Amino acid sequence: MAAAPALKHWRTTLERVEKFVSPLYFTDCNLRGRLFGDSCPVAELSSFLTPERLAYQEAVQQDFRPAQVGDSFGPTWWTCWFRVELTIPEAWVGQEVHLRWESDGEGLVWRDGEPVQGLTKEGEKTSYVLTDKLGEEDPRSLTLYVEVACNGLLGAGKGHMIAAPDPEKMFQGLGEDNQRSYQALYTANQMVNVCDPAQPETFPVAQALASKFFGQRGGESQHTIHALGHCHIDTAWLWPFKETVRKCARSWVTVVQLMERNPEFIFVCSQAQQLAWVKSHYPGLHARLQEFACRGQFVPVGGTWVEMDGNLPSGEAMVRQFLQGQSFFLQEFGKMCSEFWLPDTFGYSAQLPQIMRSCGIRRFLTQKLSWNLVNSFPHHTFFWEGLDGSRVLAHFPPGDSYGMQGSVEEVLKTVAKNRDKGRTNHSAFLFGFGDGGGGPTQTMVDRLKRLCNTDGLPRVQLSSPERLFSALEGHSGQLCTWVGELFLELHNGTYTTHAQIKKGNRECERILHDVELLSSLALARSAQFLYPAAQLQDLWRLLLLNQFHDVVTGSCIQLVAEEATCHYEDIRSRGNTLLSAAAAALCAGEPGPEGLLIVNTLPWKRTEVLALPRPGGAHCLALVTVPGMGYAPAPTPTSLQPLLPQQPVFVVQETDGSVTLDNGIIRVRLDPTGRLTSLVLVASGREAIAEGAVGNQFVLFDDVPLYWDAWDVMDYHLETRKPVLGQAGTLAVGTEGGMRGSAWFLLQISPNSRLSQEVVLDVGCPYVRFHTEVHWHEAHKFLKVEFPARVRSPQATFEVQFGHLQRPTHYNTSWDWARFEVWAHRWMDLSEHGFGLALLNDCKYGASVRGSVLSLSILRAPKSPDSTVDMGRHEFTYALMPHEGSFQDAGVIPAAYSLNFPLLALPAPGPAPAAAWSAFSVSSPAVVLETVKQAETSLQGRKLVLRLYEAHGSHVDCWLHTSLPVQEAVLCDLLERRDPAGPLPLRDSRLKLTFSPFQVQSLLLVLQPAPS
Ligand SMILES: [Zn+2]
């Protein structure tokens, strides 16, 4: 059997099989060529041509002249007589012997004066059996005549050979829309794979494949449709969250009735949050759902808290979707989900397969890629391979819907559109009113029941996800594999729409990260500290809720956006309170000079300029160094260090109004309107801005989609590009230099919208920051900022969850240009060998790189379904980092983390500690310690979970060092279940870990009992 499934190409597969049995092509290695064992040329071949149709006796008297195999004869309607002298080798005794004769004319073989066989190539008669079995005494030499009518040009025979069984040619005449024809073709293709013409012992394997195919009786290969009752309820969209609670109740009460009346009816239900709402608002209904879950009629699927967006949430947030979801399903329904369920989400991160698998899920269902505007996705059932190589089985219901109604038309469409005919013979059919709820009806159930076994239609079963996926897994040997992200070629505006929601999401992901880390450290260091587990669960669930696929995407109504804004505000304020409490506990009892603690929540040492609060609300800048995941005392005003050996920042304004900022690492030059005319890496003198171009160029596009206003930005918006030009003389020096230098300017974007920006360069910092404030009052406009780089590369790199991936910078194929607007997390990079330019951001997600131009998407102005979206004031920061070498070696990843996780200056209740302290460090820059939290399984206990990932795309060994009192360390999965392999060796507070590219690993650390 072939090791890997074949490519999915009808024509090449068909022609491959044809060539394998071709008498014309590749006969040196194909089956036809080896059908005949030994061969030898005819002893002598001669011919004569005549326009007459002579009798045999007359013809054989004529003057025959020598002829060669391959000669041509004619003209048309003449006759060519051949005399064929044969000498059969001695060795062929006991074998079947043929004369093989291939000519374009119609031939007749004469033997001993009698016609014995017709020979026509078109009629596939190219062989005359001289004897079934050559006897010892049979004559070895004989003379035959072949009379050939020249109905065209002639070839000539190739000698006589020994025959083997003929291969089946079963694929001809079958169409491409037929399940059976694909099965036939793939069977034939497999036969070619297993059949070695030189090794007859392989033939029975091929014959067995053919027998299996022919052995299927009428109807056995009939497609099976697994009809699953479903009700897609958007957790908030054109209605607020509160209304969804009632939608769930209305829909599921109906479903309960249907389940009662139809014991064979199965309903699949996703989104733990909706079930949690029903549990608290309608406990009776929840109890009924639990009953039907026991009977197997109510099947929870998905495993996540909500059906989240598949692009924007961070890697850790995606993990939490499963962690919160699966634990809820386990607690309420006795088991976890085995299918990831995201039918309506706008694209799927390449890290999802790894996250799914580590959360106990190997199956995935969606249908959204059928919405692709440009390219039709090539599979409905396939293996999806993620960034790290993890594979899951993915299924897209071929009917391209999650809200079918059970019509015959939909059933037929499901079969006809299946792009994996001949590879799988099962597909899902999701029926029930969706989006706003409603769900299946008795009419739909009745319709589908009638189709269980109807002539001319596929078999329809009321089925379960388990039965569907088991059937798919049972015949997965021929499935193809898709590697990398599942990019939706539509809804690309959702990376940008509703900037405040995006900002809230990014900030709250940061706050929860910091709260968990500091609370974990406080737990480890203080016997009195209580880890705020319940509060953190609340806050996480709130954040996860807003990552629903119509909220964080910005495709919701104003009411929902307002609720989301409140949720983020809630997380911010409660999070900050928790942060202060943890910081206070962390340094309690440590004597120090001043009540201020500088905290670094990232796992590496940082030296940065920080604004320290001073009495009276003032601030002063200080250069501070803080170890990884730890703290340092705040420098006192008298102890503010001299900058040496760092070069201070120089700020120079020229007479033409341009400003140069220089910190000895990079030199930034802004023209009098604030655009970037030069960005130089000082050490190498290397210029990062393309020759003759300017960076930090704001551009405005017309942004009128075809239909889905908040969702879609169309390719043609690129044709309306208008640079926003400022006025000379608006650029001014802000901070004078020293610790920090800056310049600022105002820019009128349009009569209604304006922005102001401060361009900031700090001592020792490898990137320049652009603090931006925009007052935005537009309709159907798209604002971006562009940086043409002096870098050439066919690919750019974009950060995604726990890693990064490349996308093309050109529009060669339709798959390339369909990605004219893409998403990224905290950074993107365009690098050639030895040099590159990275663009970092603190709350943006939309991006693109075309040619050498890096572009960050800033604000949109759609008017539906929320006419007020994005109107008003916005504040955000992006940064630019030129670098030598690769972005990995240059430290682009930690720089982007730094921009997103500022050092914290937290008030301590008493004196702050006098010495710096670090909880964790990792020996390899390729490995990021992303998360430190308390283990879910020990809410009162002293167990921590650490999440690390390999961020460079490399195989690497590293050491994790900790100063915490660790008693035991063991690997665990994302659901925090211990690795059965047992504890890891822990020596001198160090653990050795091994990573493959983009691998995510979790560690369970059991801490020693608290000091009393
Ligand atoms: Zn939806």
Residues whose N, C-alpha, C, O or C-beta is under 5 A from the ligand:
A	BS01	ZN	D234 D344
